[in-house]
Amino acid sequence: MLYVTVGLCAVLAGIFLYTESKKQYIPAVILKGLASLCFVITGILCSNGSDIAKMIVQGLAVGCVADVLLNLRLVFKEKGQAIFLVGILVFLIGHIIYLAAVFPLSLNGLLCVVIGIILTALLMVWIFKQITAKKAFKIFGIVYIGAIMLLNTVAIGNLFAAPSVFTRRFAAGAVLFLVSDIVLILNTFGEKTRQSLRNTNISLYYAGQLLIALSLLGL
């Protein structure tokens, strides 16, 4: 079943990208939702029923909802900015759930927090030099990137402290998620939207979520 859900996720994500590029936004939303549902099902199949596994599956489910919301902004363009912000907020909730799942495993939580804050500041300074965005989006961006950067530092810290199938896959998934979000921000608020960057964003995102789901096999 895992081969089916992972393969189907990849296929649906590819069809979604093609459909979206043709500006067929309603079927694109459906395809994206189905692709995201696949990584949620993958997480459920990999779960051992532990508290950590349950929280990560919840994070995957929240991500699925956020995926649909982000693309609904293209369907309801008159409310596109508001829908985008809500989608980012839902994704933020998902990151917080992931963080709550893995932070108790950290042996150096304070150090990870400090490193996360420093890296967030450096990254946001660089990003703001590359984009043009309203103040509300910048504030959301700082909070959002801060959360996922903290998730990354904790995940990588866990990997160094206790290497395992779970920590390796989760850390790899978190890094891909972060990179995909950076690409999304640059492509959304940069000078010009590029399909190549959209393809990169979506590919990295689904690879990241699938790795996070598959990490549960190591618990």
N, C-alpha and C positions, 0 to 999 in steps of 0.2 A: 504493500500500500504506500510506503514511503516513496518508492520510485515513481508511483503514479502521481502522488500529490506534488512532489518536487518537479517532476517533468511537466505536469499540467500547469503549474504555477509559471514556469518559464515560457511555455507556449502561449498561455493567455496574456502574459505580460508583453510578449512580442506582438501579438495581434492587437493588443490595446495601443501600443505605440504607433502601429500603422494606422489604426482607426482614428486616433487622436490627430495624427499628422494630416489626415484628410478632413479635419474639422467636423467629424461626425461625433459630436461631444456626448450625446445621450448614450449611444451604444458603447462609447469609450468608458463612460462611468460604470456601466454594467460590467464590462470586461475587466476593468481595474478592480472592482469589488470582488469579482470571482477569483481573480489572480491572488488577491490578498487573503481571501477566504482559504485558499490552498495552504498558505503558510500557517494560518491558524489551525487548520486541521492537522498539518504536519506536527505542530507543537503538541496538540492533544494526543496524537499517536505516540509521540516520543515521551510524554509525561509519565513519571512514576507515581504521581499523586502526592508528592511531597509539597510542603508549603512553598518552597522556592519554585518548584515546577508550576504550581497553580498560579503564582504571581506572574511568572514569565508568560504563561498562556494568556493571562488577563492582559498583559502588555501587548501581546500579539493581536488580540481581539480589538483593543483600543486603536492600535495602528491601522487595522482594517477599516474601522469607522473613519479615522482621519483621512485615509486614502480617498474614500468616496467624497468626503467633504471638500478636499482640495480640488478635486476635478469638477465638483458641482459649481465652482466659481466660473467655469467656462460655459456652463449651461445657463446660469442666472447671472449674466454679466453685469446687470445693473446693481447687483449686490455682491459683486465679485470680491472686492476688498474685504468686506465684513466676513464673508464665507471663508476667505483665505485665512484671516486671523483666527477664526473659530477652529479651522482645521489645524493650524499650528498649535493652538491651545490644547486641542485633544491629543496631538502628538506629544506635547510637553507632559501631559498626564501619563502617557504611555512610558516616556523616559523615566518619570518619577517612580512608576511601578517597577520598571526594570531595576532602577537604582536601589529601591527598597528591598528587592529580592537579593541582590548581590552584595550590598554594602555590609551586612552582618558577617559576611565571609572575609572581609578585609582585615588584615593584620596591621595595616598602617593607614587607617582611614584619614587621620588628620593630615598626613603628608600628601595623600591623594587629593584632598580638598584644596590644599594650598597650591599644589601644582596645577590643578584644574582651573583655579581662579587666575593664575598667572597666564596660562596658555589661552584661556578665554579672552583675556584682555589683549594679548598680542594678536590673536586671530581676528578679533573684531576690529581692531585698528586697521589691519590689512584689508578686511572685507569692506569697511566703510570707505576706503580709498578707491575701491573698484566699482561701487554701486551708487545709485541715487535713489533714496527712499524717504518716505515721510517719517516724522518723528515716532509715530505710533509703531510703525514697522521696525524701526531701529530698536526701540525699547523691547518689543517682543523678541527681536533677534538676539539681543544680549542675554535675556533670560533663557531663551530656548537653547542657544548655542552653549551657554553656561551649563545647563542641565546635561546636555549630551556629552559635553567635554568632561564633566565630572564623572558621568557614567563610564567614559572611556578610561579615565585615569584609574578609577576603581577597578574596572575590568582587567586592565593591563597589570595593575598592582597585584590583583588576585592571581593572575597568570604567573608572575614572577615568584610569588610567595608559595603557590601550590599548583604546579603544572599538572593539568589533567585534560581529558577530552572535553569536559565541560568548560573549563576556564579558557582553553585554547580557542574553541569554537565561538564561545560567547564574546571573547575579546575581539576576535577577527570580525564577527558580525557587527559589534559596536563601532569598530573603526570604519568599516564599509558604510555603515549608516551615517556616521559623521561626515565622511567625504561626500556621500550622495547629497546630504543637506547643504554642504558648502556649494556644490555644483548647482543645486536648485536655486539657492539664493543669488548666485552670480548670474544665472540664466534668467531669473525672474526680474531682477532689479538692475541688471547690467544694461549696457548701451543697446544691445541687440539680442533677441531671443534666437537661439540656434537649435535646430533639431538634433544635431550631433551631441550637444550638451544635455538635451532632454533624454536622449537614448542612454547616455552615460549615467545620468542621475537615476533613472528608473532601473537600469541594470544593476548598479551598485546597491540600490535600495533593496531590491528583492533578494539579491545574493546575501545581503546583511541580515534581513529578516529570516531567511531560510536557515542561515548558520545559527542564529539565535535559537530558532525552533529545534534544530538538530542537535544543539548543545545539550538538550535535555536527556539525550541518550547517555550522556556521561555522568549523570547524577546517580 
